Every structure is written in C-alpha cells, then in structure tokens.
Amino acid sequence: MTFENLISSNNSIEFFVQKNISENSYISPSKNNNNKALLSLKFFSSTDEIILRSFTKILQDISGRFFPARGKGVSRIINQIKQKSLTKTTIGGCVIEKIENSVVISKENTK
C-alpha cells in the first residue's frame, strides 16, 4: 500500500510539473538544436519541489543531456532567481540569464 501511495504522489507532482512548464514557460524550437526557454517569474511561485523538478526538466531538454544537473546547484540558482541576485550563470550545459521580469535559458556553446 505504501508503494502505491508513493506512485500516486509522484504522478500528482509530475502533473503539476507539466502544468507549471506549459503555463509559465515558452520553449522556442530551433533547426540547429539551439533551443531557448523563456520562464516568467510566475514559474517560480509554485512549491519548491515543483519548481526544482520543472527547472531541472527544462535544463535537461535544452542541454540535450541524459543526466540532469546536480540538485544542489539547481537549488542555488533557483534561490538566486527568487532573491533577484542572479544575472548570468551556467549549469548543466545551459546558460541561465535574468533579463528584466523573465529568465532565459539557452544551450551553452562548447568549442
């Protein structure tokens, strides 16, 4: 019974993650695999777990990497965005930049 409850809870969280992503972000498709995501500040008004999972999923989608970025680093960046102290940083193969009232995530250019 406990295992079924965990599965149900995870499904509920995943529902709200998808809802947060679809309502509060825009991912622009690109032909040369250089997608960008634009996140509104409303994206960061959900619960901490929803924000963490949503942000990690977007980072993974933009970077094209199989494994997600470390949770500790993602949490640090989310806190900086909430405190309005972030200007520009990189994590998990992505560049994260705060521009006015939104956050732009793009793939990091590797040489």
N, C-alpha and C positions, 0 to 999 in steps of 0.2 A: 504494500500500500504506500509506503514512503517513497519508493521509486516512482510510482505513478504520480504522486504529488509533485515530485521534482520535475518530471517531464512536463506536467501541466503548467508549472510555474515558468519553466524555460520557454514553453510555447507562448505564454502570455507576454513575457519580456520581449521575445522576438517579434511579436505582433506590434508592440509599442515602438520597438526599434525601427521597424519598417515604416510605421506611421510617421515617426519623427523625421526620418530621412525623406520620405515623399512630400511631407508638408512644409518642411523648413530648410530644404536644400535643393540646389539645382546642379546637376552634373552635365556639363556640355560635352557632347560626343565629338570626337576628332578622328580624322582619317589617319593621321600619323601616330596614333596611340599616345597622344599628349593631352589627355583629358584634364579638365579642370572642374573643381567643385566650388560652388558658392554657397556658404552657410549663413543664414540670417542669425541675428542674436537670439531670436526666439528658439533656435535649435538648442541652445544651452539652458533653457528654462525647465527642462524635464528633470526627473530624478537622476542621481549620479550614475546609477547602473545603466540607464537608458542612454545617457549622454556618452558614457565610456564605450559602450558597445556600438552605438551609431557612428561615433567618431572613428573608432578602430576599423569598422567595416568600410567606411569611405576611404580611409588611408590605404587599406588593402586593395580596394578597387582602383584607386588612382595609380598606386605604385605598380600594380600587377604582380606583387609578391605573393607567394603562397602562405607564408607565415606572417602573422600580424606583428606590429611594433610592440615593444615591451609596455606593459600596463603602467609601470611606474613613470615612464617618460610621457606617455599619453596623458596620464592624470596631471602631471606637472604642467603640461601645455594647456590643458583644459582650465586649470586653476589660474594660469596667467591670462587666459582669454577672459575669464569671469572677472578678474581683478583689473582688467584693462591695462595690463603691463606688457603684453606681448606686441611686438612689432613684426618681427620676421624670424623664423627658425626652421630647422629641418628635423624630420624624424621619419623613420621607416621608408626612406626613398622618396619622401614628399617635402615640398616647401610649403610652409604654412605662414600666411601673411594676413595681418589685420588691416583692413582698409575701411575707414570710416565706420559704418554700422554693420559690417559683414566680415566674414573670414573667407579667404581664398586659399584653396589647396590645389597645388599643381605638382606634377611629377618632377622630381629633381633631375636636372641634366647631368648625366655622367659622361665623362670624356673617355 
